[in-house]
Amino acid sequence: MKHLLFVLLVMGGVLTLLGTTSSSERTPFVWDLPTGFPVPVVPKDNPMSAEKVELGRHLFYDTRLSGNSMQACASCHEQEKAFSDGKTVAIGSTQEAHLRNAQSLTNAAYNPTLTWANPGLTRLEESPLYQLLFNCGDFLCRHPAVGNHVSDAHT
C-alpha cells in the first residue's frame, strides 16, 4: 500500500508541477536534431520544456515506479539495445512474461501510436495512466493494492 501511495503522490506531484507552471515560466526546449530530421509534433496544450525533459529523464530511471521497486523503464528499454531489451518477450516486475517484447523507444517522438496493441493511444500524456491500468506486469497492475486481475486483453 505504501508503494501505491508513493506512485500516486509522484504522479500527482508531476501533474501539479506541470499544471501550475505556466508555459512562459518554463525554459523552452531546444531540439538538437540531426540534419534532415523534422521537429516532432508536440501537443499545443502540453508544449515541450527543458524541465519536462529533465523530469522525464529522472522518472525513466526511477525504480520506485515499478510494482516491486526494483525495475525502472530503463530496465527493459536499455539504451545500448536501441531502448529495448533484446528479448523475444519482456519480463515484467512480477517475473511474468508479457505477451510482447519491450517496444523500442528509439525515435519514439515520431511514432503515430505509443503501444504495440492500442492504436488509440496517441498522446504520451495518457501513457502512464494506460500502463498503470491495463499493462499487466508493468507498473502496478498486479500490485496487491490495485488488484491481481486486470485483463491482459488490454495489453
Residue pairs with C-beta under 8 A, 6 or more apart in sequence:
1 144
1 145
3 64
3 67
3 69
3 140
3 143
3 145
4 140
4 143
4 145
4 146
6 64
7 64
7 65
7 132
7 139
7 140
10 59
10 62
10 64
10 65
11 128
14 55
14 59
17 51
17 55
18 46
18 52
21 51
23 47
23 49
26 47
26 49
26 50
26 51
26 52
27 49
27 50
27 51
28 48
28 49
28 50
29 48
29 49
29 50
29 52
29 53
30 50
31 39
31 40
31 48
33 39
40 109
40 110
42 48
43 123
43 125
46 125
59 65
59 73
60 72
60 73
60 74
60 77
61 72
61 73
61 74
62 72
63 69
63 70
63 71
63 72
63 75
65 72
65 73
65 139
66 72
66 75
66 93
66 138
66 139
67 92
67 93
67 94
67 138
67 139
67 140
67 141
67 142
67 143
68 93
68 94
70 93
71 93
75 85
76 84
76 85
76 90
76 91
76 102
77 83
77 84
77 85
77 102
77 104
77 105
78 84
78 85
78 86
82 104
82 106
83 104
83 105
83 106
83 108
84 101
84 102
84 103
84 104
84 105
85 101
85 102
87 101
87 102
88 101
89 97
89 98
89 99
89 100
89 101
90 97
90 98
90 100
90 101
90 102
90 137
91 97
91 98
91 137
92 98
92 136
92 137
92 138
92 142
93 137
93 138
93 139
93 142
94 137
94 142
96 136
96 137
96 142
98 137
98 138
98 155
99 117
99 152
99 155
100 116
100 117
100 155
103 115
103 116
108 114
112 122
113 119
113 120
113 121
113 122
114 121
114 122
114 123
114 124
114 127
115 121
115 127
115 130
115 135
117 155
118 130
118 134
118 154
121 127
121 130
128 139
131 138
131 139
132 139
132 140
132 141
132 146
133 141
133 150
133 154
134 141
134 150
134 151
134 154
134 155
135 141
135 154
135 155
136 142
136 150
136 151
136 152
136 155
140 146
141 150
142 148
142 150
